[in-house]
């Protein structure tokens, strides 16, 4: 009976360790793919209507502002990622913005 209790205790201790090990290994040392996609997002292209329609111009300006904010945020996250991996000379990363 004692052997069965010992095996169960070992099994219960092993499960969290395996879970933690799998979480560590899943990143593979790469930055998040979503951030790489975000920093390579193309800038919005203006249409001809922005020259004559104030609403179209405002919409385009807002889309460019949103694009710039997304790129800046992704770049800041990538910077902090590389800082956590101890990349040399990465000591300039902005702090996360709080909503």
N, C-alpha and C positions, 0 to 999 in steps of 0.2 A: 504494500500500500504506500509505503514511503517513497518508493521509486516512482510511482505514478504521480504523486504530488510534486516531486522534484522535476519530472518531465514537463508537467503542466506549467510550473513556475518558469522554467527555461523557455518554453514556447511563448508564454505571455511576455516575457522580457525581450524575446527575439523579434516579435512583430513590430513594436515601435522602432527598434533599431533599423530594421529593413525598410520601414516606411521613411525614416529620416535619410537613410542612405540613398534611396531612390529619388528623393526630392533634391538632394545635393547633386546627383549625377545627371539630372535631366537638363540642366542649363547648358552643359557642355562647354562652358566658358565663353559662350557667345552672348552678345547683347540681345535684347528682345526684338524679335522680327517686326513687331508692330512699330517700334521706334525707327527701325531702318526704313520701313516703308514710308513712315511719316516724313522723314527728312529728305526723301527723294520724291515727294509729291510735287507734281508740276504746278507752277503758278497759274491761277485762273487767267484765261485769255479774254480780253475785252471784245465786246461786239461793237459794230459800227454805231449802234443806237446810243452808246454812252456819250456821243458828241452832241446829241440833240435832246435826249430825254433825261431830265434830272433824276427821275426815279431809277432808271437803268444805271446811271452813273453812281448813285448812292449804293445800289445793290452790288455793283462791281467793287466799289471801294470797300464795302463791308466784307465781301468774299476775299479780297486781298488781305485785309486785316486779319480775318480768321485763319487764312492760310499761313500768314507770318507767325501768328500765335501758336499754331500747331507745330510748325517747324521749330520754333524756339523751345517749346516745351519738350519735344522729342529730343532735341539736341542737348537740353539740360539733363534729361534722364540718361541719355547715352554718356554724357560727361560723368555723371555720378556713378554709372555702371563701371566705367573704366577706372574711376577713382577707387571704387571698392575692390577692383582686381589689382590694385597697387601699381597701376601704370605710372611710370616715372613722369614727373613734372605736371601732373594733373591736379593742380591745387587751386583752380580758378572757377570751379563749377558753381553755378547759381543755386541758391537754396530753393526747394520746391515752393510754389505759390500756394497759398491756402485760399480756398473759395470763400 
